[in-house]
Amino acid sequence: MSTPHRPLVILRAAPHPVERIFTPDALARLHDRFTVVEPGSEEDLDRALPEAFAVVGQPDLPAERLERAPGLRALLNVEGNFFPNVDYDTCFRRGIHVLGCGPAYAQAVAEYALGLALDLARGISREDRAFRAGHERYVADGNADAVLLRGADVGLVGFGNLGRSLHPLLEPFRPTLRVHDPWLPDAVLRERGLVPATLDETLARSRFVFVLATVTDDSRSLLGERELGLLPDGARLVLVSRAPVVDFPALMRRVAEGRLLAAVDVWPEEPVAADDPARGLPGLVLSAHRAGGVPEAFLSIGDMVIDDLTLLAAGLPPARMQAAAPELVGRYRNRPVG
């Protein structure tokens, strides 16, 4: 049972095991400050809701279930995506904070995206494979298609958490940075020294393109056959956000034709089929959805949860997790990460 000094927190961290996102010390702090219930069934969850101060996780919370939780103050999503299994309108109407852990992954994804871009620029993993197979090419022979990131024209498709984390990592290379993000005014981008651009301009004038947009009904297949055709021959495309933003068959065709090089960390179906033709494309750097899932990122989620729960219990607003915008949360079409 909760007490005024130890509000009740429902902890359902799935798909994560609790120890992935909480260190032993963090978990001890959570239990010290709150009454923590880990429901093993839907019935256990329903029994805990009437006294719940917060839910950590994203169980099914339709309106009728939320009505059973009159004291609920916050829903803290630790999966990374806002799914349509929650009645967000009811949450916002009642003043329930809807928080996401996206910022925990942003730095890890940004660093990985930079690494993929450098790989595409210099053929690092490709030439590693050639060397292991006894087909290494020395000095200039292995650099015929190499380019520099420094001073390059770089396009960012999307400028949310990922774009904001990637931006300072790119600055030392002194690129010209064009950004397409229809959810941001041009002034926001210009204040950061970025060049606002249409999607067509961003693609047509960039040697490197980072696809960082989330998926909504508007952004599904945002980069289709026509848009990919705008990329200059020899362009490098890095996809680390959501697979449905790109028309995958069109992208694979372009890579197979040698028109562009690409690095892909997110896929339409995961795991990728063993016989998927993508596995055999030499112009493709393959990655198994691992850009953000590093231990440091996962463990930072637990600290963010505890910090924001502590603030909320003290009557203060959350400061570390990302607050979901009522205007946007219903637009997301992300799927669970396998």
C-alpha positions as a Python dict, from the first residue, in 0.01 Angstrom:
ca = {
    (1, 'M'): (0, 0, 0),
    (2, 'S'): (121, 352, -75),
    (3, 'T'): (173, 618, 188),
    (4, 'P'): (186, 998, 152),
    (5, 'H'): (566, 979, 166),
    (6, 'R'): (602, 677, -63),
    (7, 'P'): (359, 707, -356),
    (8, 'L'): (274, 389, -543),
    (9, 'V'): (456, 332, -870),
    (10, 'I'): (354, 52, -1106),
    (11, 'L'): (666, -85, -1275),
    (12, 'R'): (618, -281, -1597),
    (13, 'A'): (939, -221, -1788),
    (14, 'A'): (870, -463, -2075),
    (15, 'P'): (1019, -521, -2324),
    (16, 'H'): (1319, -452, -2101),
    (17, 'P'): (1410, -665, -1803),
    (18, 'V'): (1423, -435, -1501),
    (19, 'E'): (1798, -484, -1457),
    (20, 'R'): (1865, -355, -1810),
    (21, 'I'): (1741, -5, -1729),
    (22, 'F'): (1804, 15, -1352),
    (23, 'T'): (2139, -38, -1184),
    (24, 'P'): (2113, -208, -842),
    (25, 'D'): (2172, 132, -681),
    (26, 'A'): (1905, 301, -892),
    (27, 'L'): (1654, 27, -818),
    (28, 'A'): (1727, 59, -448),
    (29, 'R'): (1663, 435, -468),
    (30, 'L'): (1336, 372, -650),
    (31, 'H'): (1217, 133, -377),
    (32, 'D'): (1337, 368, -104),
    (33, 'R'): (1139, 663, -235),
    (34, 'F'): (829, 486, -368),
    (35, 'T'): (608, 188, -307),
    (36, 'V'): (687, -20, -616),
    (37, 'V'): (446, -279, -755),
    (38, 'E'): (548, -508, -1041),
    (39, 'P'): (220, -664, -1161),
    (40, 'G'): (255, -1014, -1295),
    (41, 'S'): (-84, -1017, -1466),
    (42, 'E'): (-349, -783, -1601),
    (43, 'E'): (-555, -853, -1288),
    (44, 'D'): (-262, -745, -1068),
    (45, 'L'): (-232, -427, -1274),
    (46, 'D'): (-602, -349, -1233),
    (47, 'R'): (-578, -402, -856),
    (48, 'A'): (-286, -157, -831),
    (49, 'L'): (-430, 121, -1048),
    (50, 'P'): (-666, 279, -789),
    (51, 'E'): (-370, 385, -574),
    (52, 'A'): (-119, 444, -853),
    (53, 'F'): (78, 766, -860),
    (54, 'A'): (270, 670, -1177),
    (55, 'V'): (306, 391, -1430),
    (56, 'V'): (655, 311, -1557),
    (57, 'G'): (613, 127, -1887),
    (58, 'Q'): (336, 123, -2140),
    (59, 'P'): (70, -135, -2058),
    (60, 'D'): (-267, -107, -2229),
    (61, 'L'): (-437, 198, -2079),
    (62, 'P'): (-767, 267, -2253),
    (63, 'A'): (-998, 531, -2106),
    (64, 'E'): (-1190, 287, -1886),
    (65, 'R'): (-868, 163, -1730),
    (66, 'L'): (-739, 514, -1670),
    (67, 'E'): (-1062, 593, -1490),
    (68, 'R'): (-966, 332, -1232),
    (69, 'A'): (-658, 540, -1148),
    (70, 'P'): (-791, 872, -1012),
    (71, 'G'): (-456, 968, -860),
    (72, 'L'): (-240, 887, -1161),
    (73, 'R'): (5, 1169, -1226),
    (74, 'A'): (242, 1027, -1485),
    (75, 'L'): (298, 764, -1751),
    (76, 'L'): (670, 709, -1809),
    (77, 'N'): (738, 522, -2131),
    (78, 'V'): (1066, 327, -2118),
    (79, 'E'): (1034, 146, -2454),
    (80, 'G'): (1109, 449, -2668),
    (81, 'N'): (792, 465, -2878),
    (82, 'F'): (446, 599, -2805),
    (83, 'F'): (204, 328, -2916),
    (84, 'P'): (-172, 367, -2969),
    (85, 'N'): (-252, 139, -2672),
    (86, 'V'): (-301, 440, -2444),
    (87, 'D'): (-588, 690, -2446),
    (88, 'Y'): (-365, 995, -2467),
    (89, 'D'): (-657, 1236, -2490),
    (90, 'T'): (-775, 1121, -2147),
    (91, 'C'): (-422, 1157, -2011),
    (92, 'F'): (-388, 1514, -2132),
    (93, 'R'): (-740, 1608, -2025),
    (94, 'R'): (-665, 1490, -1671),
    (95, 'G'): (-320, 1649, -1658),
    (96, 'I'): (-134, 1317, -1652),
    (97, 'H'): (226, 1367, -1765),
    (98, 'V'): (311, 1147, -2063),
    (99, 'L'): (688, 1110, -2074),
    (100, 'G'): (923, 927, -2311),
    (101, 'C'): (1280, 804, -2284),
    (102, 'G'): (1386, 903, -2637),
    (103, 'P'): (1659, 1142, -2516),
    (104, 'A'): (1839, 847, -2353),
    (105, 'Y'): (1912, 696, -2695),
    (106, 'A'): (1985, 1012, -2893),
    (107, 'Q'): (2358, 1045, -2821),
    (108, 'A'): (2425, 677, -2887),
    (109, 'V'): (2235, 687, -3217),
    (110, 'A'): (2409, 1010, -3320),
    (111, 'E'): (2757, 868, -3259),
    (112, 'Y'): (2668, 552, -3447),
    (113, 'A'): (2525, 751, -3738),
    (114, 'L'): (2850, 946, -3763),
    (115, 'G'): (3042, 619, -3762),
    (116, 'L'): (2827, 482, -4044),
    (117, 'A'): (2881, 799, -4247),
    (118, 'L'): (3259, 771, -4209),
    (119, 'D'): (3238, 406, -4311),
    (120, 'L'): (3046, 502, -4624),
    (121, 'A'): (3291, 784, -4695),
    (122, 'R'): (3598, 561, -4682),
    (123, 'G'): (3475, 205, -4739),
    (124, 'I'): (3606, 88, -4402),
    (125, 'S'): (3395, -223, -4353),
    (126, 'R'): (3398, -306, -4725),
    (127, 'E'): (3777, -302, -4742),
    (128, 'D'): (3799, -497, -4416),
    (129, 'R'): (3594, -774, -4576),
    (130, 'A'): (3813, -764, -4886),
    (131, 'F'): (4130, -786, -4678),
    (132, 'R'): (4000, -1088, -4486),
    (133, 'A'): (3915, -1255, -4817),
    (134, 'G'): (4265, -1189, -4951),
    (135, 'H'): (4157, -920, -5196),
    (136, 'E'): (4292, -609, -5023),
    (137, 'R'): (4375, -303, -5231),
    (138, 'Y'): (4661, -82, -5118),
    (139, 'V'): (4688, 298, -5105),
    (140, 'A'): (4504, 468, -5394),
    (141, 'D'): (4368, 145, -5537),
    (142, 'G'): (4138, 106, -5237),
    (143, 'N'): (4028, 468, -5236),
    (144, 'A'): (3889, 524, -5584),
    (145, 'D'): (3543, 616, -5452),
    (146, 'A'): (3651, 764, -5117),
    (147, 'V'): (3530, 1110, -5020),
    (148, 'L'): (3578, 1345, -4727),
    (149, 'L'): (3309, 1440, -4481),
    (150, 'R'): (3492, 1764, -4409),
    (151, 'G'): (3339, 2051, -4604),
    (152, 'A'): (3075, 1827, -4757),
    (153, 'D'): (2715, 1911, -4831),
    (154, 'V'): (2517, 1725, -4566),
    (155, 'G'): (2141, 1687, -4539),
    (156, 'L'): (1942, 1598, -4230),
    (157, 'V'): (1590, 1467, -4281),
    (158, 'G'): (1435, 1541, -3943),
    (159, 'F'): (1575, 1750, -3658),
    (160, 'G'): (1434, 1603, -3339),
    (161, 'N'): (1634, 1434, -3064),
    (162, 'L'): (1858, 1255, -3312),
    (163, 'G'): (1928, 1558, -3528),
    (164, 'R'): (2002, 1778, -3229),
    (165, 'S'): (2250, 1521, -3095),
    (166, 'L'): (2416, 1464, -3432),
    (167, 'H'): (2459, 1833, -3513),
    (168, 'P'): (2748, 1906, -3272),
    (169, 'L'): (2925, 1587, -3380),
    (170, 'L'): (2921, 1707, -3741),
    (171, 'E'): (3031, 2065, -3671),
    (172, 'P'): (3407, 1987, -3654),
    (173, 'F'): (3385, 1867, -4015),
    (174, 'R'): (3261, 2213, -4121),
    (175, 'P'): (2991, 2086, -4354),
    (176, 'T'): (2712, 2282, -4513),
    (177, 'L'): (2415, 2146, -4320),
    (178, 'R'): (2074, 2155, -4485),
    (179, 'V'): (1776, 2042, -4280),
    (180, 'H'): (1427, 1941, -4379),
    (181, 'D'): (1184, 1926, -4087),
    (182, 'P'): (827, 2040, -4152),
    (183, 'W'): (754, 2043, -3777),
    (184, 'L'): (1001, 2327, -3714),
    (185, 'P'): (999, 2693, -3821),
    (186, 'D'): (1293, 2798, -4036),
    (187, 'A'): (1403, 3042, -3764),
    (188, 'V'): (1471, 2756, -3521),
    (189, 'L'): (1710, 2601, -3771),
    (190, 'R'): (1879, 2927, -3869),
    (191, 'E'): (1947, 3009, -3503),
    (192, 'R'): (2158, 2692, -3492),
    (193, 'G'): (2352, 2782, -3804),
    (194, 'L'): (2161, 2537, -4023),
    (195, 'V'): (2014, 2592, -4368),
    (196, 'P'): (1638, 2526, -4382),
    (197, 'A'): (1549, 2346, -4702),
    (198, 'T'): (1271, 2160, -4874),
    (199, 'L'): (1300, 1785, -4896),
    (200, 'D'): (1389, 1805, -5265),
    (201, 'E'): (1664, 2061, -5199),
    (202, 'T'): (1802, 1862, -4910),
    (203, 'L'): (1830, 1548, -5120),
    (204, 'A'): (1945, 1703, -5447),
    (205, 'R'): (2225, 1910, -5291),
    (206, 'S'): (2369, 1666, -5037),
    (207, 'R'): (2656, 1422, -5069),
    (208, 'F'): (2564, 1276, -4730),
    (209, 'V'): (2204, 1234, -4612),
    (210, 'F'): (2107, 1129, -4261),
    (211, 'V'): (1749, 1001, -4232),
    (212, 'L'): (1645, 1088, -3876),
    (213, 'A'): (1268, 1136, -3903),
    (214, 'T'): (1011, 943, -3706),
    (215, 'V'): (730, 767, -3887),
    (216, 'T'): (383, 919, -3916),
    (217, 'D'): (112, 888, -4179),
    (218, 'D'): (275, 1187, -4351),
    (219, 'S'): (631, 1055, -4342),
    (220, 'R'): (565, 695, -4444),
    (221, 'S'): (770, 632, -4763),
    (222, 'L'): (881, 995, -4747),
    (223, 'L'): (1186, 892, -4948),
    (224, 'G'): (1030, 708, -5240),
    (225, 'E'): (1145, 632, -5593),
    (226, 'R'): (1120, 996, -5703),
    (227, 'E'): (1292, 1139, -5397),
    (228, 'L'): (1578, 888, -5399),
    (229, 'G'): (1625, 972, -5764),
    (230, 'L'): (1712, 1329, -5663),
    (231, 'L'): (2026, 1218, -5478),
    (232, 'P'): (2346, 1285, -5669),
    (233, 'D'): (2523, 978, -5804),
    (234, 'G'): (2766, 855, -5541),
    (235, 'A'): (2569, 1004, -5251),
    (236, 'R'): (2584, 837, -4909),
    (237, 'L'): (2260, 772, -4718),
    (238, 'V'): (2247, 678, -4348),
    (239, 'L'): (1917, 544, -4211),
    (240, 'V'): (1899, 520, -3831),
    (241, 'S'): (1548, 634, -3741),
    (242, 'R'): (1254, 430, -3875),
    (243, 'A'): (1241, 195, -4172),
    (244, 'P'): (897, 298, -4307),
    (245, 'V'): (1029, 649, -4379),
    (246, 'V'): (1210, 501, -4680),
    (247, 'D'): (1077, 296, -4972),
    (248, 'F'): (1306, -3, -4918),
    (249, 'P'): (1269, -171, -5259),
    (250, 'A'): (1354, 160, -5426),
    (251, 'L'): (1651, 214, -5196),
    (252, 'M'): (1786, -137, -5256),
    (253, 'R'): (1754, -90, -5633),
    (254, 'R'): (1956, 231, -5619),
    (255, 'V'): (2228, 62, -5417),
    (256, 'A'): (2232, -243, -5645),
    (257, 'E'): (2267, -15, -5949),
    (258, 'G'): (2568, 155, -5790),
    (259, 'R'): (2391, 491, -5785),
    (260, 'L'): (2443, 544, -5413),
    (261, 'L'): (2593, 389, -5102),
    (262, 'A'): (2381, 336, -4793),
    (263, 'A'): (2408, 228, -4430),
    (264, 'V'): (2091, 85, -4277),
    (265, 'D'): (2029, 16, -3907),
    (266, 'V'): (1647, -24, -3917),
    (267, 'W'): (1454, -266, -4136),
    (268, 'P'): (1093, -317, -4246),
    (269, 'E'): (1093, -665, -4091),
    (270, 'E'): (1324, -765, -3809),
    (271, 'P'): (1499, -1000, -3796),
    (272, 'V'): (1591, -966, -4163),
    (273, 'A'): (1529, -1285, -4361),
    (274, 'A'): (1833, -1502, -4417),
    (275, 'D'): (1780, -1487, -4795),
    (276, 'D'): (1715, -1112, -4814),
    (277, 'P'): (1905, -975, -5118),
    (278, 'A'): (2026, -683, -4903),
    (279, 'R'): (2278, -916, -4742),
    (280, 'G'): (2464, -947, -5072),
    (281, 'L'): (2483, -582, -5176),
    (282, 'P'): (2844, -456, -5164),
    (283, 'G'): (2731, -92, -5155),
    (284, 'L'): (2532, -145, -4835),
    (285, 'V'): (2656, -135, -4477),
    (286, 'L'): (2423, -357, -4274),
    (287, 'S'): (2346, -306, -3907),
    (288, 'A'): (2101, -499, -3690),
    (289, 'H'): (1907, -217, -3518),
    (290, 'R'): (2185, -155, -3268),
    (291, 'A'): (2252, 218, -3298),
    (292, 'G'): (2089, 319, -2970),
    (293, 'G'): (2084, 3, -2761),
    (294, 'V'): (2408, 39, -2567),
    (295, 'P'): (2424, -37, -2192),
    (296, 'E'): (2495, 327, -2100),
    (297, 'A'): (2184, 442, -2283),
    (298, 'F'): (1962, 176, -2126),
    (299, 'L'): (2088, 248, -1774),
    (300, 'S'): (2038, 621, -1817),
    (301, 'I'): (1665, 550, -1856),
    (302, 'G'): (1637, 429, -1497),
    (303, 'D'): (1809, 741, -1365),
    (304, 'M'): (1581, 962, -1573),
    (305, 'V'): (1275, 780, -1439),
    (306, 'I'): (1381, 820, -1076),
    (307, 'D'): (1473, 1186, -1117),
    (308, 'D'): (1142, 1277, -1278),
    (309, 'L'): (934, 1069, -1038),
    (310, 'T'): (1109, 1244, -749),
    (311, 'L'): (1032, 1586, -897),
    (312, 'L'): (668, 1494, -959),
    (313, 'A'): (627, 1363, -605),
    (314, 'A'): (757, 1699, -481),
    (315, 'G'): (499, 1885, -688),
    (316, 'L'): (750, 1994, -952),
    (317, 'P'): (748, 1937, -1329),
    (318, 'P'): (961, 1660, -1482),
    (319, 'A'): (1296, 1770, -1618),
    (320, 'R'): (1475, 1477, -1778),
    (321, 'M'): (1237, 1270, -1987),
    (322, 'Q'): (1070, 1407, -2298),
    (323, 'A'): (716, 1530, -2253),
    (324, 'A'): (483, 1406, -2524),
    (325, 'A'): (312, 1684, -2717),
    (326, 'P'): (-66, 1644, -2737),
    (327, 'E'): (-53, 1765, -3097),
    (328, 'L'): (199, 1498, -3201),
    (329, 'V'): (169, 1185, -2989),
    (330, 'G'): (-130, 1057, -3183),
    (331, 'R'): (54, 1088, -3514),
    (332, 'Y'): (334, 842, -3442),
    (333, 'R'): (318, 508, -3624),
    (334, 'N'): (618, 336, -3471),
    (335, 'R'): (622, -35, -3406),
    (336, 'P'): (771, -221, -3108),
    (337, 'V'): (1140, -295, -3133),
    (338, 'G'): (1202, -667, -3147),
}
